[in-house]
Amino acid sequence: MALVNTHFLNLQANYLFADIAKKVNAFRVTHPKVDVISLGIGDVTQPLCPAVIDAMHRAVDEMATVEGFHGYGPEQGYDFLREAIVKNDFLPRGIHLSKEEIFINDGAKSDTGNFQEILHWDNFIGVTDPIYPVYIDSNVMIGRCGTYEDGRWSNVVYMPCTAENGFTPEVPKDKHIDVIYLCYPNNPTGTVVSKQELRKWVNYAIKHDSLIFYDAAYQAYIQDPDIPHSIYEIRGARKCAVEFRSYSKTAGFTGIRCGYTVVPKDLTVANFEGERISVHQLWLRRQCTKFNGASYISQRAAEAIYTPQGKEQVAKTIDYYMQNARRMLLTLRSLGYECYGGENAPYVWMRTPKNTSSWQFFEQLLYGAGVVCTPGVGFGPSGEGYVRFTAFATHENTDKALQRIEQWSK
Ligand SMILES: *Cc1c(COP(=O)(O)O)cnc(C)c1O
C-alpha cells in the first residue's frame, strides 16, 4: 500500500492568489466595461534586456554545433557564471567567496524550499511576519511546524513586522530559534534592514548556534548606499548563514529560471554527538543527487548581466520600476494613506484606513477604482490591516491606476 506523507495533508491551502482571481473575475462579469489594472501580482512586465537576448541567441547557436553542444552540465553550475558572481556581486562589497561556495540553480524559490531538508525535523524555525509563504510551507511538508491554529503554526516563532516596530523584527530574548528566515529587501513589506540590525541577528545565530536563511532576491533594488546587499557584509555571517539570490526580479528572469545559493565552507551544523558537519558538503551531495543543473542557455543569459552593457541595461529596468514605486508613494501619501517600503524595493506596503480589513480594502479598491492590490493578511497574521502594491506594472498602467485611486478617494 502506498501511504501518503501525512504532513502534506496539514498544509493550509494557500487561497490568496486564487481568491483574488475569483473576486476579480466576479467583478469583471458584473462590470464588463471597466478594464481592471493589477498592481497585485509579483511578476515583472519589462522584456529581457538586449545583452541577455544576444547571449541567449549565441548560446542557442553553439548548441546547434557538435563542438558547441552542451549536455549535462555541472550540478553546481558552470564556472564562467560562478566566477562572474564572485567577482561582480561580492568582491566590490568586500566579500571574499570562492566559486565553489556558489551553487547555481533554476531560481531561488526551489532552494529556499529545499534547503531545510538537510536539517533534522525537530529544529525550531522562526520567521518574520508577514512572510513569503514558501519558507513555512516547505517546513510543514517535512513535519516541522506542529499544528495550525488561528492562522499560526504551533512550532513556528512569528516575529511581527508592523509600523509599530518600524518593520524591524525583534531578536528573541527568551525563545530559542534554530533556523531563522530573513528576507531583505522584504517581500511583501518592501522594507529593508540596516547593518546594525542585521548584525544583531548574526550575533544571535552565533551565540545560539542557529542557522540563518537569508533571502536577498530583491537586493538589486537597494538605492540607499548604507543598506547591506548581502548578509556576508556582516562579520561572522560565513559561519551561520546561507544566502539566496535570484535573477528573476533583478533582470526579468521569472520565465528564464536562474538564480544561486551561497553556502560558505565555514558553515557547519551539529549532529547528536556534538560533532560539526559541513553544510557545504551536505548541500553538494544533495544537489548532485536531486538536481541536474540550470540550463546552459539560462546560465549564459545570467552571465551577460555582468557585462558593462548588461549592467547598464539591467539598471535601467530597475530604475523604471523604481520610478513606479516613487509615483505610488507620492500619490498615495498625498491622499493621506500611510505607506511603507517602496524606496529600496519594488513593493509599497500600505496601511488600510481605520477599521478596514485587508480584504475589505481590497474589495473597495476593486469596486471603486478597478484596481487590484494584494491583501496583506494573505502573507501572515501581522499583515492584517495592510495591502501590498507592486511597482512591476508599466508606467502607463501605474499612472492610470493612481489617477483612478485619486478620483475614487475624493
Ligand atoms: C520572487 C521571489 C523569489 C525568487 O523566486 P525565483 O524562483 O528565483 O523566481 C525569492 N524570494 C522571494 C521573497 C521572492 O519574492
PDBQT file of the ligand as one rigid body, heavy atoms in Angstrom, charges set to zero:
ROOT
HETATM    1  C1  LIG A 501      10.333  36.306  -6.355  1.00  0.00    +0.000 C 
HETATM    2  C2  LIG A 501      10.960  35.844  -5.101  1.00  0.00    +0.000 A 
HETATM    3  C3  LIG A 501      11.992  34.903  -5.115  1.00  0.00    +0.000 A 
HETATM    4  C4  LIG A 501      12.592  34.393  -6.393  1.00  0.00    +0.000 C 
HETATM    5  O1  LIG A 501      11.947  33.383  -6.980  1.00  0.00    +0.000 OA
HETATM    6  P1  LIG A 501      12.569  32.685  -8.268  1.00  0.00    +0.000 P 
HETATM    7  O2  LIG A 501      12.309  31.241  -8.040  1.00  0.00    +0.000 OA
HETATM    8  O3  LIG A 501      14.024  32.997  -8.325  1.00  0.00    +0.000 OA
HETATM    9  O4  LIG A 501      11.827  33.236  -9.444  1.00  0.00    +0.000 OA
HETATM   10  C5  LIG A 501      12.569  34.510  -3.916  1.00  0.00    +0.000 A 
HETATM   11  N1  LIG A 501      12.163  35.030  -2.764  1.00  0.00    +0.000 NA
HETATM   12  C6  LIG A 501      11.195  35.958  -2.703  1.00  0.00    +0.000 A 
HETATM   13  C7  LIG A 501      10.822  36.527  -1.392  1.00  0.00    +0.000 C 
HETATM   14  C8  LIG A 501      10.548  36.377  -3.872  1.00  0.00    +0.000 A 
HETATM   15  O5  LIG A 501       9.574  37.291  -3.803  1.00  0.00    +0.000 OA
ENDROOT
TORSDOF 0
